[in-house]
């Protein structure tokens, strides 16, 4: 499925930037032609109604034809069109001169049979029509070209529909919500997609009817299938011709023909075109519209004997089968007149809209090109290794240990700064190194992230054990600098970094400067790291600003929906939160969101009352001017305050820390979905979970940013995958399984635990869909409290040890998502028992054991 989607995306943009540019011309000319008749009538009012000279009676068709033929004896009349409306000029079509395909069409004074002057503006519209239908090419060449363009429009419309198909297709907002609060690429995408959806039916009608006119073979096939082909009509015209003389057809009697026409139609007509018989044909074809026709091409055909006027066949539009009516409606469908004036307006606007799609499509395409070019430049600038510098200096080893990618980003930034200063750098993940490898470098820089309460990142577990057990002092010649990342909320803050520092010293390595500890991206600690490196390698401190890694800004998303998933559960309420923003197709499965929570409104109001301050007062807070109420909603609320003014209070406020959640949806869902468990403390709901699940009003703005999670990224190939989790950890697993199902990768095994099947089976619908699609080979659900003895996912893993070993032997990747306490260590222990210590360590080292636990 992923390959199919990528293929359609490539087809869509390729046709869009090639044929789409020419389709703009087709659209503009089509819009110009939409009201051609009305415009011609407006600029030629004298030709709309011919003045009646002295109360004359309008000439009947026989008299009109006779006088025209007498005045132009060398020109044969092919058709004559007359109108029931008094004073409306008739129209005559003369046979083309030899060697030409079309004869001259002229307006005729209905009172005198004189040819009227050419309407002003008609030549312009003829030019526009030629441009629209044949691109000013010869007709035989231009028709297939415009037919090909119509095919391109059809593919663009259908592929666009496929590419933006939302997860909830019945939700109108997913299709038609045009968000003018968006900016940049997000707004372009939203505008392109929403307007395309609105105009979809119009483009399908335009493209399918364009195909009909563009390719003669298609037109002949459709006409013949509907019984409306040219050959069929010719046979009808010549019916009875066998009785005529082979030398010449008898002279038609238009007077009798006209009287018979009036009798057959009972006067129910608004215009009629009389086609004169040719060669041996003995019939006249009268094509007419009723006084109140279904549409402008709802033609009725009456075949009349040219001599006696007797009606031989009468084909009424209303009596035609559906296929025949549709063929006769192709032009009205193309122009929109099939639906009257509203249809014409819609088709005109959709034709003009092709310009919008071309502009937004090109801007999106060029934006992607710029982004890719910037990424290539960034990668080139952050190249993983440089040769020795011109002075032959030894390179510096820069290594990192990361769980979520933060340590890697800091290492890349550090490498860029050192390289720009002329320092040769070798950049390697710590998991690929050993003590022997460290011995080859005199200077080593390490950026080490601690996971959880003092643990190394998952991929470094085996390395940490081996490094700690190894004896000897083989690193006496190594000088190192260590940046340890952690979170002070954990008792064993920077535990892995501290253990690494201890082991390095134990192996004889010497510190270039004291270990620097960073809690949650503390700017002061990072500044000390920068200054330490500047002193060590003679790098200018201000150079760091040039190489600051780009951090995604917090952006406004809208709370679309929150749904309680486990009503009646023994556990805390679990909600599915849906957040919408049209440019949300920028994350990969396994990603995280980091969002800024808000204090509940009542808590802020109570604080303001106790402080005796007006929440509407403007203050300066966190670099922005906000109301005091808004600043408080973004801050940790103290129990008491002695601030005399609103600004004095604002100066003491501490912003709420961002909260991270696993994304439970994929980009093609068109929205970010989270599974949020309510956390309850003695003083009420937790700030973030309470805000998302209870306090935030419907349609509230949630500020968040999407973050990559490389340690939990989905594999690209079709290897087997085992997904293990519990509770709200289903979020990360669901995103992966949705993407695997979309790609058609079916070797998936889900092991998932909750409390009670009766109240916590919110995953059942997803599981059923994946199984029906062949995307879930095995499912093991464990409900801990549905039996006397509690059972958990780790217990189920021990019971399925043989299957686990088989899947791992087939190169399976294991994903674990859920609680860090209880489930995660329990799964670790079960996997070690089932697979063996060495296989488990290899699994971790190879990146085939990926966790998102919290």
N, C-alpha and C positions, 0 to 999 in steps of 0.2 A: 504493500500500500504506500509506503514511504517513497519507493522508487516511482510508483505511478504518479503520486502527487508532485514529486519533483519534476517528473517529465512534463506534466501538464503545466506546471509553473513556467518551465523553460519555453514551452510552446506558446503560452499566453503572452509572455513579455516579448518574445521574438516577433510574433505577429503584430503585437501592439506597437513596437517601435519601427516596424517596416511598413506593413500594410496600413497600420493605424494612422500614419501620417497622411497617406493618400485618402483614407476614409474621411479625414477631416474635410477635404475638398468635396467629396461626395456628399457629406452631410450638409455643408454650407450651401451647396447648389440645390440640394433637395429642399432645404428650408426656404430658399428663395423661390422655388417653384410651387410651394404649398398653396399660395394664394394668387397664383398667376392670373386666373380669369378675373378675379375681383380687381386686381391692380390694373389690368388692361382696360376693364370697363371704366374704372375711375379716371384714367387719363385720356380715355376716348369716349366721353359721354355722348357725343353725336353718333357714335356707332352702336351704342347700346339700344337705341330706338331710332329708326329712320323716320324722319318727319313725313307726314302724309300730305302730299301736294293736292290741296283742294278737295278733300273728302273722298279720295279714290278708294276703291275696294282692293284689298290685297289680292295679288295674282295667285291663282291656284298652281300647284306644281306643274301641271301640263303646260300652262301658259308661260310659266317661268322658264321651263326647259326649252320650249319652242323659241321664245324670244332670245334666250342666251345662245342657243345654237345658231339662230339667224345672225346674231351680232358677231359670233365667233365661229364661222363655218369650218375652219380648219382645226378646231379643237373639240375633241370628243369628251362629252360629259360622262364621268365614271359614277359619281354619286351626287345626289342633291339632298341637302338637309334643310327642312323647314320646321318652324316652331309654331306652336299653338298660340303663343303670346303675341297679340297684335303689334305690328311694327318692328318686331325683332327680325334683324337681317337674316336672310337665308345664307346657306354656305354651299358652294359648289366646288367640287374637286375634279379638275381636268386630268385627262390621261397624260402621263409623262411623255415628253419628247423622246424620240428614239435614242437609246444609249443612256437614259437616266432612269433612276429607280422610283422617284417620286414626282408626281405632277403638282401643279400649282393649286393651292387652296385659296379661294377668295370669298369675301363677303358680298352678298347680293342684295340690292334694294328690293324689299318685298313688294313695293308698289310699282316700280318701273323696270325691274329686271336689269338695272345697270350695275356694273361692278363698282363697289365702293373702294375708297383708298385703303392702303395697308394701315392697320392700326399702329399708332405710335407705341414704341416699346416692345413690339412683337419680335423684332429682330434680336433685341437683347435677350429676351427669354428663349428664343430659338438657340442662341449661342450657349446660354446657361444649360439648356436641356441637353445639347450635344456634349457639353462638358460633363454633365451628370451621368449621362447614359453611356458615352463612349470615350470620355476623356479627350475629346477633340481628335481622336484617332479615326482612321477609316472604320466604317461601321462593322465590317466583318472582323476587324482586328480588335476594336474597342469593346465589343460585346463580351467576348470571353475574358477580357481583362477585368471588366467590371463584375462579371460573374465570379471570377476568382476572388475579387475583393469582397463580394457578398459572402462567399464561403469563409473568408477570413473573419468577417464580422460575426458569422454564426459560431465559429470556433471560439472567438473571443467571448461571446456572450455565454456559451455553455461552459467553457473552462473557468470563466470568472465565477459562475454560479457554483461550480464544483469546489473551487479553491476557497470560497468564503462560507461554505455550508456550515452553519453553527451546530453545536451539540444539541441545542434545543430549537429545532427548526420552527416550532409553533409559536415561539416568543417573538412578537413583532418588533420589539425593541432591538433584538439581535440583528434584525434585517434593516430597519428603517431609522434608527436613532442617529441623527446628524448632530454631532457634538461640537458646537462652535467655541467651547471652552478650550479645545485642543489647539495645539500649535505645532508648527514644523511638520515633520514627516508623519506624525500621528494624525494631524488634521488632513493632510493630503490623502493618506490611506483611507480614513473615514469617509471623506468626500468621494473619492474614487469608488469605494465599495458600495456606499449607500445609494448614490445617484445611479450607479450601474444596476443595482437591484431594482430601483424604481423604473428605469427605462428598459429593463430586460425584455418584457413582452413586445415593446415597440421594436427593439432590435431584432428579435426573432422574426417578427412579421416583415420587417424591411429586408432582412437577409434572405429569408426563404422566397419571398416574391422576387428579390433581385436575382436569385439563382434561376428562377423561372424565365426571366427575360435575358439573362446573360448567356445561357447555353441553349442553342436551338434544339439540341437533342432532348434536353430536359423538358422544354416547352412542348415539343411534339409528343413526347411520351405522356405527359400529364394531360394534354388536350385530347389525345386519342383515347386514353383510359377513361376520360370523363365524357366521351362522345361529342366533343366540341372541336375536333381537329379540322384543319382547313380542307382536307380531302373530303371529309364528311359533308361540310357545308357546300363544297363545290358540287358534290353529287346531288345534293338537294336542289341546288340552283338549276342543274341540268336535267332534273327529272322531267320526263316528257319530251326531252330534246330529240329522241330518236324519231319522233314523228315529223320533225322539221326537215325542210329541204337541206341537203348537204351543202348547197351553194351559199345560202344566206338565210339568216333568221328573219322572221316577219317583223315588220315595223311595229313597235309597241304602241299601245293606245293608253297613254297616261291618264286620260280622263276617266276611262272605265276602271283602270287600276286604282285611281284615287277614290272613286265612289265606293268600290269594293272594300278598300282599306277602312273608310269611315264606317261602313256597315259592320265589318268584322270587329272593330274596336269599340263600337258604340260611342265614339267621341272621347274615349278615355286615353288620351295621349297628350304629351307635352312637347315632344320633338320626334321626328321620324327621318331616317336616312333611307332614301330610295337608291338601290344599287341597280344600274341599268344592265340589261343582259348583254353578254359578250359572245362572240362567235355563234355557235348553234344553240345557245341557251334560249329557252322560251319563257323563262320566269324572271320576275323582278323580286328582289329580296327587300322587304321593308323592315328595317330594324328600328324599333321605337321604344320610348320610355313612357310609362303610364303617367297620368297627371300627378300622382303622388307616388313616385317610384320608391322601392326599398333603398336604393342608393343610385349613384350616378351611372353605374354600369349594369343595372338590373335590366338588361336588354330583353325584349320580346322580339321574336322573328316571325314574320308573316310572309309566306311565299305565294305570289299572285301570278296568274297567267298573264303574260305581257300583252296579249291581243284581246282576250275576253275579260280580263280582270278577275276571273274566278279564283277564289282562294283554294290553293291545293294543300297547304300545310300551315298550321299555326302553332308555333312553339312559344309557350308562355314561361317566363322566368320562374314564376311561382310553382309551375308544374314540373320543373326540372328535378331530377334526383339531386341529392346533396352534392355529389361530385361536380355536376354541371353548374350548380349555383356557386360553388366555391371557385371554379375556374373563371366564371364571369365576375367574381368579386375580387380577383387578384389585384387589379389596379386600385379599387377603393381601399383594400387592406393595406396596400403599400403607401397610399397617401393619407390614410386615416379617415377618409370620408365615409367609410363603412359605418362608423359610429357617429356620423354627423360632425357638427362644428367642434365639440369637445375632442373627438378623435383627431381632427386635423391639427388642433392646437398641440395635443400630446405628441403627434408625430413631428411637428415642426420643432418643438422644444427638444425632443430626443435627437433630431438631426443636428441641431445646434450643440447639443451635449457632447457630440463626438469630439468637438474641439476641447472640451473640458477633460475628457478622458485622455486625449493625446497629451495635453499639457501636464496633467497630474501624473500620467504614466511615465512620461519622460523625466519629470522631476524625481519620482520615486526611483527610477532606474539609475539616473545620474547620482542620486543620493547613495544608493547601494554601491555604485562604483567608487565614490569618494570614501565611503566607509571601508571598503575592502582595501583601497589604496592606503588609507591611514593605518589599517591593521598591518599591512605588509611593511610599511615604513617603521611601525612600532616594533615589529618582530625583527626587522633588520637592525634597528637601533639597539634592541635588547638581544643581540645575538648570543647564543649560549657559550661561545668560546671565541677567544682571540688568540692568534699566535703570539709568540714573544715579541716584545716591543723592539724598536730599532736599536736599543742599547743592549739587547739580549737579556733583559731582566727576567727572573723567573715569574711565571704567572701565579696569581692568587687563586686558591680554591675557594669558591663561594658555594656553600651547600645549604640546603633547607630541608626541614621536616614539616610537612603540612597535612592538615586534615581537611580543611574547607578551602584551601587555596590562598589564605591571607598571608601566610609565611612566604609562599612562592611569589606573591606580588611584591612584597617588600624586598625579596632577594633580587627580583628582576630590576626594581628601581635602583637598588644598590649597585648592581652590575652595570647599569647604564651610566651612572655617575662616575664610577671608577674607569670605565672604558673611555668616557669622554675626556677624562684627565690623563689618558695615555697608559693606564694600568691594565696589563694583560690579565684577563679573568677567565677562569674555567668554571662554568656553572653546572652543577650536578645535584640531583636529589640525593639526600643522605642515604636513602634506602639502597642505592646502587653502590655504596662505598663500603669499605672495610677498614680496619686498622692499618693493614698493609697499604691500602690506597692513600690513606692520610699521610703516611710516612713520605710520600713522594713530593710533598709540598712543604715549603718552609713557613708559609703564611696561609692560614685557613680562617675563613669567616663562616659562622654558622647562624642561621635563623631557624629557631626551633620552637614549634608550637606545642603546647600541652593540651591534651584532650581530656575533658572531664576533670576529675579530681586527681590530678597528678599523673595521668597515664600518657604514654607516647601516642602519637597518631597511629591508627590501625596498621598502616603499612610499615611502621618502624618497630613493631613489637619484638620481632625476632632479632633485629639489629640491637635493640636496647638490652635484651637478655645476653646476647653474645658479647657485646661490648663490656657489660658489667662483669661477666665471668672471666673475660680474658685477663691474663696476668702479664706482668712485665712492664718495662718502661721504654717502649719502642718509639715514643713520640718526643724524645728529648729535644730534637731540633725543630719541633713544630711550635709556632707562635699563633695563637688563635684569638679571635674576638667572637663573643657569643651574645646574640640578641634572643632573649627568651620571651615568648608570648604566652599569656595566660589570662585568667579571670580571678580577681581578688575575692569574688564571692565564694570560691572553693577554698576549703581549708588547706589543701596542698597546692597553693598557688605556684604556678610555673614549676610544677614538680618534675616534669621531664627535662626542662632546661637546667634545673639545678642538679639533677642526677647526671646529666651530660657534662656539666661543668666539673662535677666531682670526678667523674671517670676520666675526663681528659687530663686533669691534674694528676690523677693516679697513674696514668700512662706516661707521665713526664712532660706533657705539653705545658707551655708557659703562656699566660694570658697577656695579650697586648694591652688590655685595659679591663677593668672589672666588668663582670657580666651585667648586662642591662636588662631589667625586667620591665615588661610592658603589659598593662592591664587594659584590655578592651580598646586598643588603639590609642593609648594615652599619648597626646602630642608632645608633652614634655620629655617623656622617656625616649620617644623616637628622635627628638631633637638632640638628646645626649648621644644617641647612636650615631647620628650624622656628624656631630662635632668630634666624636672619638675617631671616626674614620677620617675626617678631615685632618686631624692632627697626625694620624698614623701615616696617611698616604699623601699628605700635602695637597688636599683637594679643597677648593673654595667652598665654603658653606653654602653660599647663594646658588651654587650649581645645582643643589638638590631641588630648588624650586622649578627648574627647567624640566626635571625628570619626574615630577610628581605623578604617580599613577592616577589614571582617571577613575574617579569613584562615581558611580551612578548617583544622580541626585534623587532626593525624595520627590515623588510626583503624585499629583492628586488622582485617586481612583474613586469610583463611586460604589457604595454598598448597595448592591442590587437585590440581594436575597440572603436571608439566614433561615435555616431550617433545622429544627430539633430532630436529631436522628435516633435518639434512644429513649423515647418517652417511657417512663415507668422503670427505668434501669436502676439497679442498686448502685451504680457508679454515678459520678457527677455528670450533669447534662453535657452532651457532645453535640455541637452545632456544625453544620456545613455553611460556610460563609462564602458568598460569591461576590467578587469585585470585578467591575467592568471598566475597560478602557480600550478603545479600538486599536491602539498601537501595542496591544499586549502580546503580540506574536513574536516576542524577542527572547523567550527563555527556552531552556532545554529541560527535558524530564530530569527530576532530581534537584531542580533549583530550589532556592529558598527565597522567601520574601522577608525583608526587614521593614517593619512598619513602626510609625510613631503613634503610641497610644494616647488617649486623652482621659483626663479625670472625668468622672460622672458629673453631670450638671448639678444635681442636688449637693454634692460634696463641695463644689466650687461656691455655690450660693451660700452654704453654711459658713464656709471660710470667710467670705466677704462680709457676712453679717457680724461674725465675731471680731473681724478686724475693723469694722466700721468704715469701710471704703467703698467707693462707687466702682463697680466693675466696668462701666463704660469709659472710664478715664484712660486716655492714651498713654502708654509707657513704651520705653525702649527695652526690648528683651530679646536676647539671643540674636542680636544683629538686625532686628526688624522692629518697626513700630506696630504695636498691637494694642488692643484693649487689655486692661488689667485682667478681665475675665478670661480672655483667650490665653494670656500668658499663664494664668493659674492652671487652666485646663491642660497645659503642656508641661506642668512642673510637679515635682514632689511637694505635697502640701505639708507644711509644718503644723505642729499641734497648737502653737501659739506664736504671735508676732507682736513686736513692739514698734513696728515701722510707723512713722508719722505720716508719710505720704505714699501715694501709689508707686511712684518711681523708686522710693527707698525700699519698698517691699519687693518690687521687680528686681532690684539689684541683688537681693539675697536669694532669689529663686534658683533652684537646681533643675535643669530640664530632665524630663523623664527619659530613661534610656530606651533605645529601640528594642523591639521584641522580634524574634525570628520564628518563622513557621515554615514547615515544608509545604511546597505547592502541590496540591492534590489533582491538578488538571494539567493538560498539555496545551500548547499554543493554539492548536487547531480547534480547541473548545471555544475559543474566542473570549475567555474570561479566566481570571485567577480564582481558584477555589481553595479554601483552607478548611481543615477539620480542627476546630478549636474546642478544647475541653474547659468548662468553667472551673476556675480555681477559687475556692472559698476560704477566707481567713477569718480570724475571730472578729475582725471589724467589717466583714463583708466580702464582696467579690474582689478577686484580683483586678488590678487596674486594666491590664491589656485584655484579658479574657472577658472581664465584665464590660469593657467598652465595646468589644466586637459582638458579643452575644446578647447584650441587654441594653446598654446605655445609648449607643450610637443610633440615631433615628434612621428610619428608612431613607435611602438615597443620600446618606451622609457622605462627606468627602473623607477618605482615608488616605493619609500620606504614606507611601511605601516605595520601596525600590526592590527590584529583582536582583538577586545575587547568584552567580554560578556556584555550584557545589561540586568541584571536581572529584572529591573523594566519594561521591555518591552518583557519579555520572553513569548514564546508561551505555552499555556496550553497543557498538554499531553493527556488529555482525550477528549471525543467527545462531550463536552458541546457546546451550540451555541456560536458563536462569531460574534460581530458587529465591523466592521472595518470602521473608520471614518478618512478622511484626505483631504488634498488639495495639489495641486502643486507637488513639489518634494517629499512631504510626501508619495506619492504613493509607494516610495521605500520600506519603512518598511512594509507597508500593503501588497505589492506584495510578499515579502519573506514569510510572514505568510500564505497568501492564497495559494502560491505554495506548501508549506509544508502540509497544510490542505488537499489540493487536492491530494497530493501524498499519504497521509495516508488514503484517502477515507472518510474524515470528511466533510459532505456536508452541515451542518447547519451554513451557513455563509451569512452575510449581509454586503454589501459594500455601504457606503455613501461617495461619492467623488466629489470634486468640482474643476473646472478650469474655464478659461475665456470663450473661444468660442468652440463650438462643431466642427466647421469647421477646426480648426487648433490645438486644444489641446486634441484631442481624441486618444492620443497615447496609452491609456490603453484598447482600444476597442478589440484588438486581444486577449490579456490575458483574458479579461472578457468573450469573446465568447468561448474560450477554456474551462474556468472553468464552464461555463454554460452547455456546451456540455458534460462535464464530470460529471455533477450533483454535482459540488462542490461549487455552488453559488446559494443559494436559492432566494436571493433578491438583486437587484441592484438599487440604487438611484443616478443618475448622475445629478449634478447641474452645469450649465454653467452660471456664474454670469452676463455675458455681452451679452447674447443672447436675452434679453428682455429690455424694457425701464427701469423697476425698477430692480435694482440689487438684486440677490438672492444668498445666500451662504448655505453651508452645515448645519449651525445651524438653518437656516430657514426651511430646509427640515426636520430636526429632530423634530422641533415643530409641523410640519404638520403630522408627523408619530408618535405622542406621544403614541397613543394606542398600536401600534405595538411594540414600544420601551418597554413599561411597560410589555407587554406579554413576550417578549424575556428575559428581565431581570428577570421576575418571573420564567422563565425556566432555571435560573442559567447562563445566558449569561455573557461572559466576553467582555468588551468593550476596543478596542484599538484605540488610536488617534495618528496620525502621521502627522506632517506638521508644519506650522508657529506658533510661540509662540505669535506673535502679530496678533490680529484679530481673526484668526480661533480658536486657543486653548481656550481663555477665552470665545469666543462666544459659542463653543460647551459645555463648562462647564455650562454656564448659561442656555442653552437650556436643558441640561440633568437634571439640578436641577429643572427647571420648569416642565419637563415631568414626572420625577420620584418622586419628592418631596425631601425635604432636608434630611430627615432621611434615605430614601432608597439610596440616592446618597452617603451619608456618609458611610453607611454600605457597599456599593459597593466598595468605596475606601479602607475602612479598611480591607475588605476581599481580597484585591488584585485583584479585578475583574475590576478595572479601571486602565488601563496601558497606559502610554503616552511616546512618543518619539517626543518631540517638540523642536524647536530651533528658 
